[in-house]
Amino acid sequence: MVNVLCFIKLFKLIQKCHNRLFEFIAEKIPALKSRKFPFVTDREPALTRAVETYFPNMQVLHCWNHLKRDFKEELRKLGADQSEISIYLSDWKQMAQSESEIDFDVAYQNLTPKWAEKAKDYFDRHMKKELLKYSGRWIIEQFPSLYDHYSGITNNPSESINTVLKRMTGWQELQVDCLMLGLFNLQNY
């Protein structure tokens, strides 16, 4: 019970931080509120909510790599072997690459009946909404040249930047001049 309460407090704190960040951005750059453009994230719920709250015209898109990784991880927990996981991920990709929501529904009706009940249940509770609201091809293609047939949409460039920042802040001691030079080079990249 204590772990659940700690998780809830942490989630509220994270939500509060994201809200404050996007409230600040909305306050400083009000023109962003009226523009429609994509915001790609790794599915972090607090971040998605904050963007949708302070920038309702933005289209939040969820990274396919994170979606597939999460689905694969859950399938492993459910006891699926590698060959089954390959089939589920192939079916997932086929649904994600649907050209419209109607095509998605057709693919869903054709592909999921052969799935194990636990896999279908997880997909229905966690993946289906993601694809329908944040990640389907037809959603990504609203933004010209953003959709890639192979990878869909990813936030890999920002993941790389995040890794560099984590490595920098993970050092025991970091001199300010080293940090500033590193951030300067990172910004130029």
matplotlib code that plots the C-alpha trace (Angstrom):
import matplotlib.pyplot as plt

x = [0.0, 2.9, 4.4, 1.2, 0.9, 4.5, 3.8, 0.7, 2.6, 5.4, 3.0, 1.3, 4.7, 5.7, 2.4, 2.8, 6.3, 5.2, 2.2, 4.4, 6.8, 4.1, 2.3, 5.5, 6.0, 2.4, 2.8, 6.1, 5.2, 1.4, 1.5, 2.1, -1.4, -3.1, -0.7, -1.2, 2.0, 3.2, 4.7, 6.4, 6.8, 7.5, 4.0, 4.7, 1.1, 1.9, 3.7, 0.9, -1.7, 0.4, 0.8, -2.9, -3.9, -1.8, -1.5, -4.9, -4.1, -0.9, -1.1, 0.6, 2.2, 3.5, 6.8, 6.4, 9.6, 8.2, 4.9, 6.4, 8.9, 6.1, 3.9, 6.9, 7.7, 4.2, 3.9, 7.0, 5.4, 2.4, 4.5, 4.6, 7.6, 9.7, 7.8, 4.5, 5.9, 7.1, 3.6, 2.0, 4.5, 3.9, 0.2, 0.7, 2.7, 0.1, -2.6, -0.4, 0.3, -3.4, -4.2, -7.4, -9.3, -11.6, -8.7, -7.4, -10.8, -10.7, -7.1, -8.0, -11.0, -8.9, -5.8, -6.7, -9.1, -6.1, -4.4, -4.2, -6.9, -4.3, -2.5, -5.7, -6.9, -3.6, -3.7, -7.4, -6.6, -3.3, -2.3, -5.6, -6.2, -2.6, -2.9, -6.3, -5.5, -1.7, 0.1, -1.9, -0.4, -3.4, -2.7, 1.0, 0.4, -1.4, 2.1, 3.9, 7.0, 6.8, 5.6, 8.3, 6.9, 9.4, 9.6, 6.3, 7.2, 10.0, 11.6, 15.0, 16.8, 15.6, 16.4, 20.0, 20.1, 18.5, 21.2, 24.0, 22.3, 22.0, 25.6, 26.6, 24.6, 25.6, 29.1, 30.2, 31.5, 30.9, 32.5, 30.2, 32.4, 32.4, 28.6, 28.1, 30.5, 28.7, 25.2, 26.5, 27.7, 24.5, 22.4, 24.5, 24.0]
y = [0.0, 2.4, 1.8, 2.7, 5.9, 6.9, 6.2, 8.4, 11.3, 10.9, 11.0, 14.1, 15.8, 14.9, 16.1, 19.4, 19.9, 19.2, 21.5, 24.3, 24.0, 24.2, 26.9, 28.9, 28.2, 29.2, 32.4, 33.3, 32.3, 32.7, 32.3, 28.6, 28.2, 28.9, 26.9, 23.2, 21.3, 17.9, 17.1, 13.7, 12.0, 8.6, 8.1, 9.6, 10.3, 13.5, 15.0, 14.2, 15.7, 18.9, 19.5, 18.8, 21.2, 24.2, 23.7, 22.1, 22.8, 20.7, 17.1, 14.8, 11.9, 8.8, 7.2, 3.8, 2.5, 3.0, 1.5, -1.6, -1.9, -1.7, -4.2, -6.6, -6.4, -7.0, -10.0, -11.5, -11.0, -12.8, -15.8, -15.4, -16.9, -15.1, -16.5, -15.4, -12.0, -11.6, -12.2, -9.8, -7.1, -7.7, -7.4, -4.3, -2.7, -3.6, -1.9, 1.2, 1.6, 1.7, 4.6, 5.5, 4.7, 2.6, 0.6, 0.2, -1.3, -3.7, -4.8, -5.1, -7.3, -9.5, -9.8, -10.0, -13.0, -15.3, -13.7, -15.2, -13.7, -12.0, -10.4, -9.1, -7.8, -5.9, -4.5, -3.4, -1.7, -0.1, -0.1, 0.4, 3.9, 4.9, 4.0, 5.6, 8.8, 9.4, 7.1, 5.8, 6.5, 8.6, 10.9, 11.3, 12.0, 15.3, 16.6, 16.3, 14.2, 13.3, 9.7, 7.1, 3.9, 1.8, 3.5, 5.5, 8.2, 8.2, 10.5, 9.0, 12.3, 13.6, 10.3, 10.8, 14.3, 13.0, 10.3, 13.0, 15.1, 12.1, 11.3, 14.8, 15.1, 11.6, 12.7, 13.1, 16.6, 18.8, 22.1, 24.9, 25.6, 22.0, 21.9, 25.1, 23.9, 20.6, 22.2, 24.7, 21.8, 19.9, 22.9, 23.3, 19.6]
z = [0.0, 0.9, -2.6, -4.3, -2.2, -3.1, -6.8, -6.7, -4.9, -7.5, -10.4, -9.0, -8.6, -12.2, -13.5, -11.5, -13.0, -16.6, -16.0, -14.7, -17.7, -20.3, -18.4, -18.5, -22.2, -23.0, -21.0, -22.7, -26.3, -26.5, -30.3, -29.8, -28.4, -31.8, -34.0, -34.9, -35.0, -33.8, -30.4, -30.3, -26.9, -25.5, -24.1, -20.7, -19.4, -17.4, -20.4, -22.8, -20.4, -19.9, -23.6, -24.3, -21.4, -22.3, -26.1, -27.2, -30.9, -30.8, -31.9, -29.5, -31.2, -29.4, -30.5, -32.3, -30.8, -27.3, -28.1, -29.7, -26.8, -24.2, -26.1, -26.5, -22.8, -21.8, -24.2, -22.5, -19.1, -20.4, -21.4, -25.2, -26.9, -29.5, -32.5, -31.0, -30.2, -33.8, -35.0, -32.5, -33.4, -37.1, -36.6, -34.5, -37.2, -39.9, -37.8, -37.1, -40.8, -41.7, -43.9, -42.0, -38.9, -40.9, -42.3, -38.8, -37.6, -40.6, -39.7, -36.1, -36.8, -39.1, -37.0, -33.4, -33.3, -33.6, -30.7, -27.2, -24.9, -22.6, -25.5, -27.0, -23.6, -23.1, -26.6, -26.1, -22.8, -23.6, -27.3, -29.2, -27.8, -28.4, -32.1, -32.5, -30.8, -31.0, -33.3, -36.3, -39.7, -40.7, -37.7, -38.4, -42.0, -41.1, -40.9, -44.3, -44.4, -40.7, -41.3, -42.2, -43.7, -41.8, -38.4, -38.3, -35.9, -33.3, -30.8, -31.2, -31.7, -28.4, -26.8, -27.9, -26.4, -23.2, -22.9, -23.3, -20.6, -18.2, -18.7, -18.0, -14.8, -13.7, -13.1, -9.5, -10.1, -13.1, -13.5, -14.8, -17.8, -18.9, -18.5, -20.5, -23.3, -23.4, -23.6, -26.2, -28.4, -27.8, -28.9, -32.0, -32.8]

ax = plt.figure().add_subplot(projection="3d")
ax.plot(x, y, z, "-o")
ax.set_aspect("equal")
plt.show()
